[in-house]
Amino acid sequence: MQITYEPLSSLTFEAAHALFNRAFEGYLVPMHLTLDAFISRFGQHGLSPEVSIAAFDGDVPVGIVLQGIRETGGRVISWNGGTGIVPEYRGRKLGQPLMEAAEMLLTDRNVGVATLESISGNEAAIALYERCGYRITDHLLFLQTDGILMNTLPELGDAEIVRIPAARLAGSSLFPAVGPLQIDPSDIARAGGEAVLLLKNGKAAAACLVRKDGVFGEPAKSITLYQGVHPDGEDALRLLLPHTLEYDTAVMRKTYNFPNGDGAAADRLIRDGFERQPLSQVFMVKELS
């Protein structure tokens, strides 16, 4: 067995799609995408065939790492959009050299920080990433609730709430520069995400990134919360959350890859009636330069 590595762009999209589906067979959370969904994944999340990599045994593709890069906060940051090895090649210690080959594509493009997410229960994958130099920096939560949580929303006092497209905050310092790509303002903007700001004296005291699902002009069917920050303290975020998530209406509310961070936002949500879902992830980071 002689394993070689090539950028994923050396394969056709059809061949890369077949490799992706084979590489994720039987995993803790298996993924099987249609060709259209696989191709759209690149555009939706800024993934690149030139930055992604495939492993080959001879001319047979046996492993894959999807990657994308973006520049924010003055740094070039990468995101791992999926690492997998086809079933018959698992257990042959291909994971670490595959990750190392993928990293070479990042350093060639001056990436300073490499990031990825891994399912919390996938101890083997987390151990692999730690051997490759990644460290866990946060825990990502999936919380959910529905129904009316408050009959009357809290008074805003001298504050006001402003809603703007998430894209307007892409690259701003309000939200962390290094975090899961799928909850970054630049990413959720593609899916119609918005930022909800609590302003005091013209400055953001707290802010949330959300997306509403539903028909325009009608009540939302669900609201997804991606991030919540509180530059003016926890009380500001506690005031903003009920308004952002419409606690006074009967709507499905959930979080997606929600950073636990200092615990303030997650603790507030749980006290307000949100329940932890079985799935959770860890966010891992490796400094490359």
N, C-alpha and C positions, 0 to 999 in steps of 0.2 A: 504494500500500500504506500503510494507516494502522493502526498497531498500537496496541491498547488492552490494558489489564490489569485483571483482576478476581480477587477471591479465588476459589479453586477451589470454594468452597461455592456459587457462582453456577451451577455445573453439577450435573446429577444424577450419582450415582455411576456409572451406566452410561456417561454421556458422558465423565466424567473417566477412567474405565477405558479407554475407546477412545482418548482422547487420550494417556494414558500409554503404551499399547502402540505407538501410531504414533510417538510422540516418541522411543522407544528402538529403533526399527527400524534395523538396520545399524550400530549402534554397536560399539565395540571388544568390549564384552560386552553383546550385545543382551538385552533382557528382554521376555518375553511372559508376562503373568500372566493367570490366569483371574479372573473377576470376584470370586469368593470370596476368592482369594489377595490381590487388590488391596485389597479392603475390610479383610481381616484385617491387612494391613500397617499400617494406621492404628492399630489397637488394639495390635498387638504392639510397635510402636516409638514410640508416642506422637505420631504425626503428626496434623495438624489441617487439615481443609479450609478453616477460616477463616484459618489462618496460611499455607497454601499458595496458590500463584498460578497463573493461566492467562493466556496471551497470546492475543489474538484479532486476526485480520485481518477486519474487519467482524464478522460473527457466526460466523466459522469459527475454532475453537480451533487454535492452531498451536505453542504452547509451554507448558511446565509446569515448576514448581519445587515439589516436595513439602517441607514444613518442619514441624518440631515444636519445642516449647520445653519446658524443664524448669527448675526452680529447685534449685540445689545449691550448697553452700558459700557461701550468701548472695548468689549471683549468678544471673541469669536467662540461660540458655544455649540457643542454638538448634542444631538439627541439620538438615542438608540431606539429605533422603531420596531425592533424584534430580532431576537437571536435564536436560531434553531438549527438542529442537525437531523437529517433523515433517520428514521428509526433503526435501520440496520447498521448505522455507524455510531450510534450512541454507546457510551461506555468504552470508547477507544481513545479517550483523552484528547479529543480534538477541540474541545471548547476553548482552552486557553490559547493555543496557537491561532485559532480562528479570531479571537478577540484581539490578539496582538497584531495580526495582519490588518484587521479593521482599523486599529489605532494608527497604523502607519499612514493610512489614507487621511486621517485627521491631522496628524502632525505635518504632513506635506502641505496642508491648507491652513497652517498657522492656528489651529484650534487650541485655545488656551484651557478650556474646561470641557470635559466629556461627562455627559449625564445619561442616566437610564433609570427605568423603574422595573421592579421585580415583585412578583406576588409574594406576600409576606410568608406564606407557608412553603414556598419553594426553596427549601434550605440548600439544596444542591446548587441551584443557580446563584443564590446569594454568596455561597462559599466560593464559587468560581469567580464571581466578580470581585470579591475581596482579594483573592489571590492575584487578580489582575491589577490591583491597586485602588479599587473603588472603595468608598466608605459610605455608610448609611448616614444621611444628614437629616432625614425627616421621614415621618410615617404618613401615608396618604389614606384618607378615610372615605368610605362610602356610607353615607347616612341617609335616612329616608323617613318621611312622615307625610300624612295627608290630613284633610279636615281643617276645621277652624281651630286655631290655637289661641286666639285672643278675640274677644268681642269688639274691643276698641283699641286701636293702635296708640302707642305712647305719644304724648305731645312732643313736638320738636323744639319748643322754646324759641331761642334766638337762632336756631340752625335752619337750614333748608336742604332739601334733597334735589339733586340734579341727575338726570340720566343722559348719558352720551354714548355713542358707538364705542365699543371696546377698542377699535382700531386707533382712536385718537390718543390712547394711552400706551400704544405699542412703543417700547423703548424708553418710557418715562421712568422716573425713579420712584414712583408711588408703589409699584409692585416689584417684588424681588427680580433682579436680572437673571439669576440662576435658579431655575425651578422647572418642574415638569412642563414640557412644551405644550401639551394639550390643554393646559390651564393658563397659558400665557395670553395676554391681550391680543397679540398678533395672530394666535392660532384660533381662539374662539371667535374672533371677528369674522372669520370665514364662514362660521355657522350662525351668524346673526347675533353674536354675543354683545352685551352692553355692560357698561360700567355704571354703577349707582353710587353717587358721591354724597356724603353728608358734609355740607359746607358750613363752616363757622368763620365769620369775618372774611369770607372769600377764599378760605383755605380748606383743603380736604382734611377733616378730622377723622374720617373713616371712609372706606371704600370697599365695594364688593364687585366681583365679576360674575355675571349670571347670563343665562340664556332662557328665554321663554319659548315654549312649544305650543302652538295653537294657530288658529285662523285669525288673520288680522281683523281687528274690530270686535272680536269676541273675547270672553274671558280666557285666560291661559289654561291649557290642560295640565301643564307641568312647568315647574321652574327649577332649573339646575344651578346650583351655586358652585363656583370653581375656586374662588379665593375671597378672603376677607382680611383687610388690613386695618390697623388703627393707629395712625401716627399721633393722634391726640389722646390716646389712652383707651382702655378696654370699655369704659362707659359709652364712648362714642359708637363703638361697634355694636354694643348691646342695644343702643337706640336705633341703629340703622337696620339691623337684621330683620325685625318684624315688618318694617316697611318694604324692604327689598324682597322678602319672601312672602309678602301678603298674608300675614298671620290671620287676618280677619276674613279670609275667603276659604272656601273648600276647594283646595287645589293640591295636587301631588307635588311634594317638595323633595329634592334629593341633592346630594353633593356628589361630585365626581373628582377623584384624585385630589381631595381636599387636604391641603397640608395641615398637619396637627400643629406645627410651629410651637409657639409658647403655650398652646392648649386653651387659650382664652376663647377663641371662636368656637372650637369644637365642644368645649364644656358648656358654653352658653346654648348651643344647638341641642345638646343632649338634655339639658335641664328644661328646654322648651318643648321637649317631646320627640325629638329625632331619635331614631334607633340605629344602632350599628348594623350593617349588612355583613354577610359572611365574608365577602371579598375585602381585602385591604392590600395595600402595596407599600413597599419601601422606596424612597428616592435615594439614589446613590450618585456620588460625584467623584471624579478623578481630576486632579489638577495636572494638566499636561505642560503648562509653561507659566 
